[in-house]
């Protein structure tokens, strides 16, 4: 089951969980980790982490 996306490294997972603790929205996590929003959301769900709600800009 190969994908076009890079596998999650321990460092990337640690960054993801730290950002989740800081209540960073998924869209921002996606940009910082350079991964699609869907991939970030799926990993959060796999880890049992509920992401922060998206906040409207402006």
C-alpha positions as CSV (number, residue, x, y, z in Angstrom):
1,X,0.0,0.0,0.0
2,X,2.4,2.7,-1.2
3,X,1.5,6.4,-1.2
4,X,3.0,9.5,-2.7
5,X,3.5,10.9,0.8
6,X,6.4,10.6,3.1
7,X,6.1,8.1,6.0
8,X,5.6,9.7,9.4
9,X,8.9,9.8,11.3
10,X,9.1,9.9,15.1
11,X,10.2,13.6,14.8
12,X,7.2,14.5,12.6
13,X,4.8,12.8,15.0
14,X,6.4,14.6,17.9
15,X,6.0,17.9,16.1
16,X,2.4,17.0,15.3
17,X,1.5,16.1,18.9
18,X,3.2,19.3,20.2
19,X,1.3,21.5,17.8
20,X,-2.0,19.7,18.8
21,X,-1.2,20.4,22.5
22,X,-0.7,24.1,21.6
23,X,-4.2,24.0,19.8
24,X,-2.7,24.8,16.4
25,X,-5.3,24.4,13.7
26,X,-4.9,21.5,11.2
27,X,-4.4,23.9,8.3
28,X,-1.4,25.4,10.0
29,X,0.0,22.0,11.0
30,X,-0.4,21.0,7.4
31,X,1.7,23.9,6.2
32,X,4.4,23.5,8.9
33,X,4.7,19.8,8.2
34,X,4.4,20.2,4.4
35,X,1.7,17.5,4.3
36,X,-1.9,17.6,3.0
37,X,-4.6,18.5,5.5
38,X,-6.2,15.1,4.9
39,X,-3.0,13.3,5.9
40,X,-2.5,15.4,9.0
41,X,-6.2,14.9,10.0
42,X,-5.9,11.1,9.5
43,X,-2.7,10.9,11.6
44,X,-4.4,12.9,14.4
45,X,-7.3,10.5,14.3
46,X,-5.0,7.5,14.3
47,X,-3.3,8.9,17.4
48,X,-6.7,9.7,19.1
49,X,-6.1,13.4,19.1
50,X,-8.9,15.8,18.6
51,X,-7.6,18.8,16.7
52,X,-8.3,22.5,17.5
53,X,-11.1,24.1,15.5
54,X,-10.2,26.1,12.5
55,X,-10.5,29.9,13.2
56,X,-11.6,32.2,10.4
57,X,-8.9,34.7,9.3
58,X,-9.5,38.4,9.5
